[in-house]
Amino acid sequence: MPHPPLEVIEAALEWCHQRDYDPGRDYQAVFVSKDDELNPPDEDRDLWHVFFYPEAMKKFVTDFFVWVVDPDTLEVTPH
């Protein structure tokens, strides 16, 4: 699995900070090509799925959250 471009991680982190989220330091990024089953059928872009594992999430039902980043536009979408 390739490492995400620094710009992708920076875009995801900036999105978090602008909304006063603390994503923590633990994350995993997965490249998802536009024809992959993980992308919605109407999606025609290659995307990075960035999974953050902040310590604070352990208090809730889930233990991670996902941001999807377009590597070309650096548009960030929470999932």
N, C-alpha and C positions, 0 to 999 in steps of 0.2 A: 504494500500500500504506500503510495507516495506521500511525502509530507506536504501539507498545505502551503501555498505561498504566504509569506509574512503578511502581505496586504489583506489576505482573507481573514487571518486571525485578528489583525488590527481592526478590521471593519466590524467583526463580531464583538470584540471587546469594547469598541467605541459605542456601539449600539447599546450594550449593557450599561456602560457608564452614563450615557445620556439619560437613561431611565432609572438611574440610581440602583441598578442591580449590581451585586457583587458576584461575578461568575467564579471567583476563586482561581486557582492556578492549575487545576486538573481538568484536562479536556482531551478529547480524541476527535480527529477530523477524518472524514471519509469522503473520497471523491466519488461522485455518482454521475455517470454519463447520462446524457439525455435519453438514451434508449434503455436504461436500466429499469427494472421493475420497481425500484425504490422511488423513482420519480413518478409523479402523477401522469396519467395518460396524456393530459393536455400540455405537459411541460416539454418544451423543445430546446432547453438549455442544459449544458453541463453545470452541475452544482456541487458545492461542498456542504456536507452536513457536519456541523460542529457540535459535539456532545460535551456539555460542561457538567462536571461532577462536584459542585460546591458543597462544602461541609454543612452549610445551613440546610440543604435539601434533605438531609438525613432525618430531619424532624417531621417530614411530610410523607405522603404516600409514595411518591416517586423519589428517586435519588439522582436524577439528571434532568437536564432540559436541552433542547436542540434548537440551534439557529441554522438556517439554510442561507448560504452566501453564494451569490452569483460571482464567479471569478472575473468576469469581464466588466460588469458595472459596479461590483462590490455592494449591490443591493442586499440587505439583510432582511430575512423573514423569520419570525419565531414560529416554531412548530410544537 
